[in-house]
Amino acid sequence: MNVRQKLLCIFSTMVLCGYATAEQTVWHLDNLTTIAGHQVRVEGDPKVIETPYGKAIEFDGVDDGIFLDEHPLAGMSNFTVEVIFKPYEGGAPEQRFFHMQEDSSDERVMFETRLVENDQWFLDTFVKSGDQKIALYATENRHALGSWYHAAIVVDDHSIRHFVNGHLELSEDIRFQAQDAGKTSLGVRLNKVNWFKGAIRTVRITPRALAPEEFLTAED
């Protein structure tokens, strides 16, 4: 863990701008054994790699994934979930790279990439909450493959928004219902379809709606 990551871990247990952030969760994907104290189950042969910003886990887009018996959004009706990742060329057109779902239903929150002509991608985020199924399918917001990106889903009392590198792409009205305990997968959907080719370095969960200036960046 580098110095910036250590400071981030300390910062995550402090009080920021009047908000108690003891519940804020930061996951550094730097090993294949545990993440933030949660045991990891490995599928395929994902690899821990070095990057200019710290370690990350690399997925081959064929059969690599990691799974945790932990739903980091459980109990939250307002939240911000951030992920720092790098999509590679040569992946499938549809890739589910971060999936959180409660055990008792198919209610879930997901990050997906959609590849365009194998040199660009756009973000597709999906939330199922009660009878609401919302897909923010940002086909007009394309990005080059092969770089590090920050993506975020922000849910407050009345809306869901998604961002790439701090820029709002799409939003929709929602009445989000807090989910119960569940599971998480990274690098693939929980049912082991739509594998991700790329790397994931950091996840951060905050139990409130952050403003973009409070986000991590692709270099964190």
PyMOL commands that place a pseudoatom at each C-alpha (Angstrom):
pseudoatom trace, name=CA, resn=MET, resi=1, chain=A, elem=C, hetatm=0, pos=[0.000, 0.000, 0.000]
pseudoatom trace, name=CA, resn=ASN, resi=2, chain=A, elem=C, hetatm=0, pos=[1.503, 3.360, -0.980]
pseudoatom trace, name=CA, resn=VAL, resi=3, chain=A, elem=C, hetatm=0, pos=[1.505, 6.495, 1.179]
pseudoatom trace, name=CA, resn=ARG, resi=4, chain=A, elem=C, hetatm=0, pos=[-1.539, 7.991, -0.561]
pseudoatom trace, name=CA, resn=GLN, resi=5, chain=A, elem=C, hetatm=0, pos=[-3.521, 4.790, 0.013]
pseudoatom trace, name=CA, resn=LYS, resi=6, chain=A, elem=C, hetatm=0, pos=[-2.551, 4.725, 3.692]
pseudoatom trace, name=CA, resn=LEU, resi=7, chain=A, elem=C, hetatm=0, pos=[-3.670, 8.325, 4.113]
pseudoatom trace, name=CA, resn=LEU, resi=8, chain=A, elem=C, hetatm=0, pos=[-6.930, 7.486, 2.339]
pseudoatom trace, name=CA, resn=CYS, resi=9, chain=A, elem=C, hetatm=0, pos=[-7.579, 4.614, 4.732]
pseudoatom trace, name=CA, resn=ILE, resi=10, chain=A, elem=C, hetatm=0, pos=[-6.969, 6.920, 7.722]
pseudoatom trace, name=CA, resn=PHE, resi=11, chain=A, elem=C, hetatm=0, pos=[-9.112, 9.647, 6.157]
pseudoatom trace, name=CA, resn=SER, resi=12, chain=A, elem=C, hetatm=0, pos=[-11.960, 7.154, 5.674]
pseudoatom trace, name=CA, resn=THR, resi=13, chain=A, elem=C, hetatm=0, pos=[-12.383, 6.788, 9.442]
pseudoatom trace, name=CA, resn=MET, resi=14, chain=A, elem=C, hetatm=0, pos=[-12.376, 10.497, 10.240]
pseudoatom trace, name=CA, resn=VAL, resi=15, chain=A, elem=C, hetatm=0, pos=[-15.022, 13.197, 10.270]
pseudoatom trace, name=CA, resn=LEU, resi=16, chain=A, elem=C, hetatm=0, pos=[-15.235, 15.236, 7.065]
pseudoatom trace, name=CA, resn=CYS, resi=17, chain=A, elem=C, hetatm=0, pos=[-17.186, 18.500, 6.703]
pseudoatom trace, name=CA, resn=GLY, resi=18, chain=A, elem=C, hetatm=0, pos=[-19.519, 17.575, 9.550]
pseudoatom trace, name=CA, resn=TYR, resi=19, chain=A, elem=C, hetatm=0, pos=[-20.317, 14.105, 8.205]
pseudoatom trace, name=CA, resn=ALA, resi=20, chain=A, elem=C, hetatm=0, pos=[-19.356, 11.035, 10.210]
pseudoatom trace, name=CA, resn=THR, resi=21, chain=A, elem=C, hetatm=0, pos=[-17.486, 8.847, 7.735]
pseudoatom trace, name=CA, resn=ALA, resi=22, chain=A, elem=C, hetatm=0, pos=[-16.767, 5.857, 9.953]
pseudoatom trace, name=CA, resn=GLU, resi=23, chain=A, elem=C, hetatm=0, pos=[-19.000, 3.763, 7.695]
pseudoatom trace, name=CA, resn=GLN, resi=24, chain=A, elem=C, hetatm=0, pos=[-17.170, 4.794, 4.531]
pseudoatom trace, name=CA, resn=THR, resi=25, chain=A, elem=C, hetatm=0, pos=[-15.535, 1.805, 2.921]
pseudoatom trace, name=CA, resn=VAL, resi=26, chain=A, elem=C, hetatm=0, pos=[-12.424, 1.765, 0.753]
pseudoatom trace, name=CA, resn=TRP, resi=27, chain=A, elem=C, hetatm=0, pos=[-11.378, -1.404, -1.052]
pseudoatom trace, name=CA, resn=HIS, resi=28, chain=A, elem=C, hetatm=0, pos=[-7.851, -1.558, -2.464]
pseudoatom trace, name=CA, resn=LEU, resi=29, chain=A, elem=C, hetatm=0, pos=[-7.684, -4.455, -4.906]
pseudoatom trace, name=CA, resn=ASP, resi=30, chain=A, elem=C, hetatm=0, pos=[-4.078, -5.383, -4.176]
pseudoatom trace, name=CA, resn=ASN, resi=31, chain=A, elem=C, hetatm=0, pos=[-4.261, -9.098, -3.417]
pseudoatom trace, name=CA, resn=LEU, resi=32, chain=A, elem=C, hetatm=0, pos=[-6.358, -12.206, -4.113]
pseudoatom trace, name=CA, resn=THR, resi=33, chain=A, elem=C, hetatm=0, pos=[-6.904, -13.312, -0.508]
pseudoatom trace, name=CA, resn=THR, resi=34, chain=A, elem=C, hetatm=0, pos=[-8.865, -10.596, 1.320]
pseudoatom trace, name=CA, resn=ILE, resi=35, chain=A, elem=C, hetatm=0, pos=[-10.312, -7.180, 0.531]
pseudoatom trace, name=CA, resn=ALA, resi=36, chain=A, elem=C, hetatm=0, pos=[-10.972, -4.905, 3.519]
pseudoatom trace, name=CA, resn=GLY, resi=37, chain=A, elem=C, hetatm=0, pos=[-11.065, -8.001, 5.717]
pseudoatom trace, name=CA, resn=HIS, resi=38, chain=A, elem=C, hetatm=0, pos=[-13.513, -9.910, 3.504]
pseudoatom trace, name=CA, resn=GLN, resi=39, chain=A, elem=C, hetatm=0, pos=[-12.456, -13.287, 2.153]
pseudoatom trace, name=CA, resn=VAL, resi=40, chain=A, elem=C, hetatm=0, pos=[-12.123, -13.402, -1.635]
pseudoatom trace, name=CA, resn=ARG, resi=41, chain=A, elem=C, hetatm=0, pos=[-13.187, -16.336, -3.803]
pseudoatom trace, name=CA, resn=VAL, resi=42, chain=A, elem=C, hetatm=0, pos=[-11.298, -16.498, -7.063]
pseudoatom trace, name=CA, resn=GLU, resi=43, chain=A, elem=C, hetatm=0, pos=[-12.558, -17.746, -10.417]
pseudoatom trace, name=CA, resn=GLY, resi=44, chain=A, elem=C, hetatm=0, pos=[-10.067, -18.372, -13.221]
pseudoatom trace, name=CA, resn=ASP, resi=45, chain=A, elem=C, hetatm=0, pos=[-6.632, -16.791, -12.917]
pseudoatom trace, name=CA, resn=PRO, resi=46, chain=A, elem=C, hetatm=0, pos=[-6.859, -13.030, -12.224]
pseudoatom trace, name=CA, resn=LYS, resi=47, chain=A, elem=C, hetatm=0, pos=[-3.503, -11.421, -11.498]
pseudoatom trace, name=CA, resn=VAL, resi=48, chain=A, elem=C, hetatm=0, pos=[-2.240, -8.739, -9.134]
pseudoatom trace, name=CA, resn=ILE, resi=49, chain=A, elem=C, hetatm=0, pos=[-0.340, -6.168, -11.209]
pseudoatom trace, name=CA, resn=GLU, resi=50, chain=A, elem=C, hetatm=0, pos=[1.723, -3.088, -10.478]
pseudoatom trace, name=CA, resn=THR, resi=51, chain=A, elem=C, hetatm=0, pos=[0.503, 0.249, -11.857]
pseudoatom trace, name=CA, resn=PRO, resi=52, chain=A, elem=C, hetatm=0, pos=[1.869, 3.804, -11.568]
pseudoatom trace, name=CA, resn=TYR, resi=53, chain=A, elem=C, hetatm=0, pos=[-0.757, 4.370, -8.849]
pseudoatom trace, name=CA, resn=GLY, resi=54, chain=A, elem=C, hetatm=0, pos=[-0.442, 1.164, -6.834]
pseudoatom trace, name=CA, resn=LYS, resi=55, chain=A, elem=C, hetatm=0, pos=[-1.482, -2.442, -7.241]
pseudoatom trace, name=CA, resn=ALA, resi=56, chain=A, elem=C, hetatm=0, pos=[-4.593, -3.605, -9.097]
pseudoatom trace, name=CA, resn=ILE, resi=57, chain=A, elem=C, hetatm=0, pos=[-6.257, -6.842, -10.129]
pseudoatom trace, name=CA, resn=GLU, resi=58, chain=A, elem=C, hetatm=0, pos=[-6.229, -7.721, -13.821]
pseudoatom trace, name=CA, resn=PHE, resi=59, chain=A, elem=C, hetatm=0, pos=[-8.955, -9.809, -15.475]
pseudoatom trace, name=CA, resn=ASP, resi=60, chain=A, elem=C, hetatm=0, pos=[-8.583, -11.641, -18.804]
pseudoatom trace, name=CA, resn=GLY, resi=61, chain=A, elem=C, hetatm=0, pos=[-12.152, -11.203, -20.105]
pseudoatom trace, name=CA, resn=VAL, resi=62, chain=A, elem=C, hetatm=0, pos=[-12.615, -14.959, -20.432]
pseudoatom trace, name=CA, resn=ASP, resi=63, chain=A, elem=C, hetatm=0, pos=[-13.000, -16.602, -17.033]
pseudoatom trace, name=CA, resn=ASP, resi=64, chain=A, elem=C, hetatm=0, pos=[-11.374, -14.345, -14.402]
pseudoatom trace, name=CA, resn=GLY, resi=65, chain=A, elem=C, hetatm=0, pos=[-13.454, -12.965, -11.556]
pseudoatom trace, name=CA, resn=ILE, resi=66, chain=A, elem=C, hetatm=0, pos=[-13.457, -12.432, -7.799]
pseudoatom trace, name=CA, resn=PHE, resi=67, chain=A, elem=C, hetatm=0, pos=[-16.390, -12.815, -5.421]
pseudoatom trace, name=CA, resn=LEU, resi=68, chain=A, elem=C, hetatm=0, pos=[-17.122, -11.603, -1.885]
pseudoatom trace, name=CA, resn=ASP, resi=69, chain=A, elem=C, hetatm=0, pos=[-19.896, -12.497, 0.554]
pseudoatom trace, name=CA, resn=GLU, resi=70, chain=A, elem=C, hetatm=0, pos=[-20.411, -8.801, 1.206]
pseudoatom trace, name=CA, resn=HIS, resi=71, chain=A, elem=C, hetatm=0, pos=[-22.879, -6.231, -0.135]
pseudoatom trace, name=CA, resn=PRO, resi=72, chain=A, elem=C, hetatm=0, pos=[-21.246, -2.869, 0.650]
pseudoatom trace, name=CA, resn=LEU, resi=73, chain=A, elem=C, hetatm=0, pos=[-24.468, -0.930, -0.074]
pseudoatom trace, name=CA, resn=ALA, resi=74, chain=A, elem=C, hetatm=0, pos=[-26.632, -2.958, 2.321]
pseudoatom trace, name=CA, resn=GLY, resi=75, chain=A, elem=C, hetatm=0, pos=[-28.846, -0.717, 4.460]
pseudoatom trace, name=CA, resn=MET, resi=76, chain=A, elem=C, hetatm=0, pos=[-28.160, 2.454, 2.445]
pseudoatom trace, name=CA, resn=SER, resi=77, chain=A, elem=C, hetatm=0, pos=[-30.866, 4.487, 0.712]
pseudoatom trace, name=CA, resn=ASN, resi=78, chain=A, elem=C, hetatm=0, pos=[-28.451, 7.317, -0.185]
pseudoatom trace, name=CA, resn=PHE, resi=79, chain=A, elem=C, hetatm=0, pos=[-24.935, 6.453, -1.324]
pseudoatom trace, name=CA, resn=THR, resi=80, chain=A, elem=C, hetatm=0, pos=[-22.027, 7.045, -3.652]
pseudoatom trace, name=CA, resn=VAL, resi=81, chain=A, elem=C, hetatm=0, pos=[-20.165, 4.082, -5.096]
pseudoatom trace, name=CA, resn=GLU, resi=82, chain=A, elem=C, hetatm=0, pos=[-16.915, 4.781, -6.930]
pseudoatom trace, name=CA, resn=VAL, resi=83, chain=A, elem=C, hetatm=0, pos=[-14.642, 2.463, -8.889]
pseudoatom trace, name=CA, resn=ILE, resi=84, chain=A, elem=C, hetatm=0, pos=[-11.260, 3.083, -10.507]
pseudoatom trace, name=CA, resn=PHE, resi=85, chain=A, elem=C, hetatm=0, pos=[-10.681, 0.767, -13.435]
pseudoatom trace, name=CA, resn=LYS, resi=86, chain=A, elem=C, hetatm=0, pos=[-8.946, 0.346, -16.791]
pseudoatom trace, name=CA, resn=PRO, resi=87, chain=A, elem=C, hetatm=0, pos=[-10.824, -1.290, -19.694]
pseudoatom trace, name=CA, resn=TYR, resi=88, chain=A, elem=C, hetatm=0, pos=[-8.607, -3.085, -22.220]
pseudoatom trace, name=CA, resn=GLU, resi=89, chain=A, elem=C, hetatm=0, pos=[-8.939, -3.588, -25.936]
pseudoatom trace, name=CA, resn=GLY, resi=90, chain=A, elem=C, hetatm=0, pos=[-10.085, -6.994, -27.165]
pseudoatom trace, name=CA, resn=GLY, resi=91, chain=A, elem=C, hetatm=0, pos=[-12.903, -7.522, -24.681]
pseudoatom trace, name=CA, resn=ALA, resi=92, chain=A, elem=C, hetatm=0, pos=[-16.495, -8.524, -25.341]
pseudoatom trace, name=CA, resn=PRO, resi=93, chain=A, elem=C, hetatm=0, pos=[-19.005, -5.859, -26.441]
pseudoatom trace, name=CA, resn=GLU, resi=94, chain=A, elem=C, hetatm=0, pos=[-20.846, -6.134, -23.082]
pseudoatom trace, name=CA, resn=GLN, resi=95, chain=A, elem=C, hetatm=0, pos=[-18.890, -6.516, -19.849]
pseudoatom trace, name=CA, resn=ARG, resi=96, chain=A, elem=C, hetatm=0, pos=[-20.235, -6.465, -16.270]
pseudoatom trace, name=CA, resn=PHE, resi=97, chain=A, elem=C, hetatm=0, pos=[-17.265, -5.497, -14.145]
pseudoatom trace, name=CA, resn=PHE, resi=98, chain=A, elem=C, hetatm=0, pos=[-18.799, -4.577, -10.748]
pseudoatom trace, name=CA, resn=HIS, resi=99, chain=A, elem=C, hetatm=0, pos=[-21.995, -6.200, -9.445]
pseudoatom trace, name=CA, resn=MET, resi=100, chain=A, elem=C, hetatm=0, pos=[-23.600, -5.810, -5.981]
pseudoatom trace, name=CA, resn=GLN, resi=101, chain=A, elem=C, hetatm=0, pos=[-26.820, -7.667, -5.164]
pseudoatom trace, name=CA, resn=GLU, resi=102, chain=A, elem=C, hetatm=0, pos=[-28.836, -8.614, -2.100]
pseudoatom trace, name=CA, resn=ASP, resi=103, chain=A, elem=C, hetatm=0, pos=[-29.252, -12.320, -1.321]
pseudoatom trace, name=CA, resn=SER, resi=104, chain=A, elem=C, hetatm=0, pos=[-33.031, -12.376, -0.950]
pseudoatom trace, name=CA, resn=SER, resi=105, chain=A, elem=C, hetatm=0, pos=[-33.907, -10.978, -4.401]
pseudoatom trace, name=CA, resn=ASP, resi=106, chain=A, elem=C, hetatm=0, pos=[-32.482, -9.840, -7.741]
pseudoatom trace, name=CA, resn=GLU, resi=107, chain=A, elem=C, hetatm=0, pos=[-32.299, -6.207, -6.592]
pseudoatom trace, name=CA, resn=ARG, resi=108, chain=A, elem=C, hetatm=0, pos=[-28.869, -4.974, -7.579]
pseudoatom trace, name=CA, resn=VAL, resi=109, chain=A, elem=C, hetatm=0, pos=[-26.491, -2.196, -8.567]
pseudoatom trace, name=CA, resn=MET, resi=110, chain=A, elem=C, hetatm=0, pos=[-24.128, -2.776, -11.498]
pseudoatom trace, name=CA, resn=PHE, resi=111, chain=A, elem=C, hetatm=0, pos=[-21.388, -1.119, -13.534]
pseudoatom trace, name=CA, resn=GLU, resi=112, chain=A, elem=C, hetatm=0, pos=[-20.943, -2.251, -17.136]
pseudoatom trace, name=CA, resn=THR, resi=113, chain=A, elem=C, hetatm=0, pos=[-18.846, -1.261, -20.130]
pseudoatom trace, name=CA, resn=ARG, resi=114, chain=A, elem=C, hetatm=0, pos=[-20.038, -1.303, -23.724]
pseudoatom trace, name=CA, resn=LEU, resi=115, chain=A, elem=C, hetatm=0, pos=[-17.277, -1.463, -26.333]
pseudoatom trace, name=CA, resn=VAL, resi=116, chain=A, elem=C, hetatm=0, pos=[-17.604, 0.365, -29.634]
pseudoatom trace, name=CA, resn=GLU, resi=117, chain=A, elem=C, hetatm=0, pos=[-15.425, -0.744, -32.583]
pseudoatom trace, name=CA, resn=ASN, resi=118, chain=A, elem=C, hetatm=0, pos=[-12.879, -2.115, -30.067]
pseudoatom trace, name=CA, resn=ASP, resi=119, chain=A, elem=C, hetatm=0, pos=[-11.227, 1.252, -29.487]
pseudoatom trace, name=CA, resn=GLN, resi=120, chain=A, elem=C, hetatm=0, pos=[-13.864, 3.058, -27.416]
pseudoatom trace, name=CA, resn=TRP, resi=121, chain=A, elem=C, hetatm=0, pos=[-16.227, 2.281, -24.586]
pseudoatom trace, name=CA, resn=PHE, resi=122, chain=A, elem=C, hetatm=0, pos=[-19.149, 3.900, -22.800]
pseudoatom trace, name=CA, resn=LEU, resi=123, chain=A, elem=C, hetatm=0, pos=[-20.560, 3.376, -19.326]
pseudoatom trace, name=CA, resn=ASP, resi=124, chain=A, elem=C, hetatm=0, pos=[-23.786, 1.485, -18.746]
pseudoatom trace, name=CA, resn=THR, resi=125, chain=A, elem=C, hetatm=0, pos=[-25.016, 1.470, -15.149]
pseudoatom trace, name=CA, resn=PHE, resi=126, chain=A, elem=C, hetatm=0, pos=[-28.026, -0.492, -13.966]
pseudoatom trace, name=CA, resn=VAL, resi=127, chain=A, elem=C, hetatm=0, pos=[-30.096, -0.445, -10.786]
pseudoatom trace, name=CA, resn=LYS, resi=128, chain=A, elem=C, hetatm=0, pos=[-33.036, -2.639, -9.863]
pseudoatom trace, name=CA, resn=SER, resi=129, chain=A, elem=C, hetatm=0, pos=[-34.908, -1.424, -6.782]
pseudoatom trace, name=CA, resn=GLY, resi=130, chain=A, elem=C, hetatm=0, pos=[-38.422, -2.670, -6.087]
pseudoatom trace, name=CA, resn=ASP, resi=131, chain=A, elem=C, hetatm=0, pos=[-40.402, -2.356, -9.307]
pseudoatom trace, name=CA, resn=GLN, resi=132, chain=A, elem=C, hetatm=0, pos=[-37.886, 0.116, -10.765]
pseudoatom trace, name=CA, resn=LYS, resi=133, chain=A, elem=C, hetatm=0, pos=[-35.360, -0.972, -13.379]
pseudoatom trace, name=CA, resn=ILE, resi=134, chain=A, elem=C, hetatm=0, pos=[-33.134, 1.884, -14.445]
pseudoatom trace, name=CA, resn=ALA, resi=135, chain=A, elem=C, hetatm=0, pos=[-30.360, 1.652, -17.023]
pseudoatom trace, name=CA, resn=LEU, resi=136, chain=A, elem=C, hetatm=0, pos=[-28.212, 4.719, -17.626]
pseudoatom trace, name=CA, resn=TYR, resi=137, chain=A, elem=C, hetatm=0, pos=[-26.881, 3.826, -21.061]
pseudoatom trace, name=CA, resn=ALA, resi=138, chain=A, elem=C, hetatm=0, pos=[-24.470, 6.607, -21.995]
pseudoatom trace, name=CA, resn=THR, resi=139, chain=A, elem=C, hetatm=0, pos=[-23.982, 5.801, -25.657]
pseudoatom trace, name=CA, resn=GLU, resi=140, chain=A, elem=C, hetatm=0, pos=[-23.201, 9.440, -26.521]
pseudoatom trace, name=CA, resn=ASN, resi=141, chain=A, elem=C, hetatm=0, pos=[-20.334, 9.613, -23.996]
pseudoatom trace, name=CA, resn=ARG, resi=142, chain=A, elem=C, hetatm=0, pos=[-17.520, 7.550, -25.475]
pseudoatom trace, name=CA, resn=HIS, resi=143, chain=A, elem=C, hetatm=0, pos=[-14.048, 7.090, -24.037]
pseudoatom trace, name=CA, resn=ALA, resi=144, chain=A, elem=C, hetatm=0, pos=[-10.799, 5.590, -25.305]
pseudoatom trace, name=CA, resn=LEU, resi=145, chain=A, elem=C, hetatm=0, pos=[-9.840, 2.121, -24.140]
pseudoatom trace, name=CA, resn=GLY, resi=146, chain=A, elem=C, hetatm=0, pos=[-6.555, 1.499, -22.348]
pseudoatom trace, name=CA, resn=SER, resi=147, chain=A, elem=C, hetatm=0, pos=[-6.573, 4.332, -19.783]
pseudoatom trace, name=CA, resn=TRP, resi=148, chain=A, elem=C, hetatm=0, pos=[-7.492, 4.533, -16.100]
pseudoatom trace, name=CA, resn=TYR, resi=149, chain=A, elem=C, hetatm=0, pos=[-10.957, 5.940, -15.354]
pseudoatom trace, name=CA, resn=HIS, resi=150, chain=A, elem=C, hetatm=0, pos=[-13.041, 6.875, -12.343]
pseudoatom trace, name=CA, resn=ALA, resi=151, chain=A, elem=C, hetatm=0, pos=[-16.735, 5.992, -12.518]
pseudoatom trace, name=CA, resn=ALA, resi=152, chain=A, elem=C, hetatm=0, pos=[-19.386, 6.764, -9.905]
pseudoatom trace, name=CA, resn=ILE, resi=153, chain=A, elem=C, hetatm=0, pos=[-23.042, 6.052, -9.205]
pseudoatom trace, name=CA, resn=VAL, resi=154, chain=A, elem=C, hetatm=0, pos=[-24.679, 8.592, -6.884]
pseudoatom trace, name=CA, resn=VAL, resi=155, chain=A, elem=C, hetatm=0, pos=[-28.119, 7.958, -5.374]
pseudoatom trace, name=CA, resn=ASP, resi=156, chain=A, elem=C, hetatm=0, pos=[-29.982, 10.497, -3.231]
pseudoatom trace, name=CA, resn=ASP, resi=157, chain=A, elem=C, hetatm=0, pos=[-33.609, 10.805, -2.094]
pseudoatom trace, name=CA, resn=HIS, resi=158, chain=A, elem=C, hetatm=0, pos=[-34.984, 11.269, -5.582]
pseudoatom trace, name=CA, resn=SER, resi=159, chain=A, elem=C, hetatm=0, pos=[-32.398, 10.523, -8.283]
pseudoatom trace, name=CA, resn=ILE, resi=160, chain=A, elem=C, hetatm=0, pos=[-29.632, 8.316, -9.615]
pseudoatom trace, name=CA, resn=ARG, resi=161, chain=A, elem=C, hetatm=0, pos=[-26.730, 9.840, -11.523]
pseudoatom trace, name=CA, resn=HIS, resi=162, chain=A, elem=C, hetatm=0, pos=[-23.624, 8.380, -13.055]
pseudoatom trace, name=CA, resn=PHE, resi=163, chain=A, elem=C, hetatm=0, pos=[-20.296, 10.074, -13.707]
pseudoatom trace, name=CA, resn=VAL, resi=164, chain=A, elem=C, hetatm=0, pos=[-17.051, 9.326, -15.551]
pseudoatom trace, name=CA, resn=ASN, resi=165, chain=A, elem=C, hetatm=0, pos=[-13.960, 11.209, -14.377]
pseudoatom trace, name=CA, resn=GLY, resi=166, chain=A, elem=C, hetatm=0, pos=[-16.182, 13.563, -12.406]
pseudoatom trace, name=CA, resn=HIS, resi=167, chain=A, elem=C, hetatm=0, pos=[-18.409, 14.534, -15.351]
pseudoatom trace, name=CA, resn=LEU, resi=168, chain=A, elem=C, hetatm=0, pos=[-22.134, 13.868, -15.126]
pseudoatom trace, name=CA, resn=GLU, resi=169, chain=A, elem=C, hetatm=0, pos=[-23.289, 11.716, -18.042]
pseudoatom trace, name=CA, resn=LEU, resi=170, chain=A, elem=C, hetatm=0, pos=[-26.856, 10.621, -17.264]
pseudoatom trace, name=CA, resn=SER, resi=171, chain=A, elem=C, hetatm=0, pos=[-29.462, 10.847, -14.518]
pseudoatom trace, name=CA, resn=GLU, resi=172, chain=A, elem=C, hetatm=0, pos=[-32.933, 9.497, -13.788]
pseudoatom trace, name=CA, resn=ASP, resi=173, chain=A, elem=C, hetatm=0, pos=[-35.566, 9.771, -11.080]
pseudoatom trace, name=CA, resn=ILE, resi=174, chain=A, elem=C, hetatm=0, pos=[-35.593, 6.913, -8.589]
pseudoatom trace, name=CA, resn=ARG, resi=175, chain=A, elem=C, hetatm=0, pos=[-37.102, 5.969, -5.230]
pseudoatom trace, name=CA, resn=PHE, resi=176, chain=A, elem=C, hetatm=0, pos=[-34.299, 3.716, -4.096]
pseudoatom trace, name=CA, resn=GLN, resi=177, chain=A, elem=C, hetatm=0, pos=[-35.102, 1.165, -1.397]
pseudoatom trace, name=CA, resn=ALA, resi=178, chain=A, elem=C, hetatm=0, pos=[-32.222, 0.091, 0.821]
pseudoatom trace, name=CA, resn=GLN, resi=179, chain=A, elem=C, hetatm=0, pos=[-31.100, -3.448, 0.111]
pseudoatom trace, name=CA, resn=ASP, resi=180, chain=A, elem=C, hetatm=0, pos=[-30.320, -6.230, 2.541]
pseudoatom trace, name=CA, resn=ALA, resi=181, chain=A, elem=C, hetatm=0, pos=[-27.118, -8.239, 2.940]
pseudoatom trace, name=CA, resn=GLY, resi=182, chain=A, elem=C, hetatm=0, pos=[-25.789, -9.854, -0.192]
pseudoatom trace, name=CA, resn=LYS, resi=183, chain=A, elem=C, hetatm=0, pos=[-22.791, -10.471, -2.419]
pseudoatom trace, name=CA, resn=THR, resi=184, chain=A, elem=C, hetatm=0, pos=[-20.392, -8.664, -4.735]
pseudoatom trace, name=CA, resn=SER, resi=185, chain=A, elem=C, hetatm=0, pos=[-18.461, -9.688, -7.820]
pseudoatom trace, name=CA, resn=LEU, resi=186, chain=A, elem=C, hetatm=0, pos=[-15.712, -7.865, -9.678]
pseudoatom trace, name=CA, resn=GLY, resi=187, chain=A, elem=C, hetatm=0, pos=[-14.577, -8.762, -13.181]
pseudoatom trace, name=CA, resn=VAL, resi=188, chain=A, elem=C, hetatm=0, pos=[-17.833, -10.516, -14.039]
pseudoatom trace, name=CA, resn=ARG, resi=189, chain=A, elem=C, hetatm=0, pos=[-21.504, -10.635, -13.186]
pseudoatom trace, name=CA, resn=LEU, resi=190, chain=A, elem=C, hetatm=0, pos=[-22.404, -12.707, -10.122]
pseudoatom trace, name=CA, resn=ASN, resi=191, chain=A, elem=C, hetatm=0, pos=[-23.854, -15.470, -12.326]
pseudoatom trace, name=CA, resn=LYS, resi=192, chain=A, elem=C, hetatm=0, pos=[-20.507, -15.681, -14.184]
pseudoatom trace, name=CA, resn=VAL, resi=193, chain=A, elem=C, hetatm=0, pos=[-21.472, -14.162, -17.513]
pseudoatom trace, name=CA, resn=ASN, resi=194, chain=A, elem=C, hetatm=0, pos=[-20.211, -11.044, -19.340]
pseudoatom trace, name=CA, resn=TRP, resi=195, chain=A, elem=C, hetatm=0, pos=[-16.560, -11.216, -18.263]
pseudoatom trace, name=CA, resn=PHE, resi=196, chain=A, elem=C, hetatm=0, pos=[-14.446, -8.039, -18.037]
pseudoatom trace, name=CA, resn=LYS, resi=197, chain=A, elem=C, hetatm=0, pos=[-11.101, -7.577, -19.774]
pseudoatom trace, name=CA, resn=GLY, resi=198, chain=A, elem=C, hetatm=0, pos=[-9.143, -4.965, -17.892]
pseudoatom trace, name=CA, resn=ALA, resi=199, chain=A, elem=C, hetatm=0, pos=[-8.000, -4.020, -14.408]
pseudoatom trace, name=CA, resn=ILE, resi=200, chain=A, elem=C, hetatm=0, pos=[-9.687, -2.675, -11.270]
pseudoatom trace, name=CA, resn=ARG, resi=201, chain=A, elem=C, hetatm=0, pos=[-7.725, -0.844, -8.587]
pseudoatom trace, name=CA, resn=THR, resi=202, chain=A, elem=C, hetatm=0, pos=[-9.984, 0.841, -6.029]
pseudoatom trace, name=CA, resn=VAL, resi=203, chain=A, elem=C, hetatm=0, pos=[-13.601, 0.852, -4.847]
pseudoatom trace, name=CA, resn=ARG, resi=204, chain=A, elem=C, hetatm=0, pos=[-15.006, 3.381, -2.391]
pseudoatom trace, name=CA, resn=ILE, resi=205, chain=A, elem=C, hetatm=0, pos=[-18.485, 3.361, -0.839]
pseudoatom trace, name=CA, resn=THR, resi=206, chain=A, elem=C, hetatm=0, pos=[-19.862, 6.422, 0.962]
pseudoatom trace, name=CA, resn=PRO, resi=207, chain=A, elem=C, hetatm=0, pos=[-23.263, 6.356, 2.750]
pseudoatom trace, name=CA, resn=ARG, resi=208, chain=A, elem=C, hetatm=0, pos=[-24.379, 9.691, 1.313]
pseudoatom trace, name=CA, resn=ALA, resi=209, chain=A, elem=C, hetatm=0, pos=[-24.542, 11.432, -2.054]
pseudoatom trace, name=CA, resn=LEU, resi=210, chain=A, elem=C, hetatm=0, pos=[-21.140, 13.003, -2.741]
pseudoatom trace, name=CA, resn=ALA, resi=211, chain=A, elem=C, hetatm=0, pos=[-20.618, 16.073, -4.894]
pseudoatom trace, name=CA, resn=PRO, resi=212, chain=A, elem=C, hetatm=0, pos=[-18.186, 15.558, -7.818]
pseudoatom trace, name=CA, resn=GLU, resi=213, chain=A, elem=C, hetatm=0, pos=[-15.501, 17.652, -6.130]
pseudoatom trace, name=CA, resn=GLU, resi=214, chain=A, elem=C, hetatm=0, pos=[-15.451, 15.058, -3.318]
pseudoatom trace, name=CA, resn=PHE, resi=215, chain=A, elem=C, hetatm=0, pos=[-14.827, 12.122, -5.640]
pseudoatom trace, name=CA, resn=LEU, resi=216, chain=A, elem=C, hetatm=0, pos=[-11.636, 10.178, -5.919]
pseudoatom trace, name=CA, resn=THR, resi=217, chain=A, elem=C, hetatm=0, pos=[-9.823, 10.578, -9.246]
pseudoatom trace, name=CA, resn=ALA, resi=218, chain=A, elem=C, hetatm=0, pos=[-8.477, 8.039, -11.718]
pseudoatom trace, name=CA, resn=GLU, resi=219, chain=A, elem=C, hetatm=0, pos=[-5.031, 8.547, -10.178]
pseudoatom trace, name=CA, resn=ASP, resi=220, chain=A, elem=C, hetatm=0, pos=[-6.107, 7.766, -6.579]
for i in range(1, 220): cmd.bond("trace and resi %d" % i, "trace and resi %d" % (i + 1))
show_as sticks, trace
zoom trace
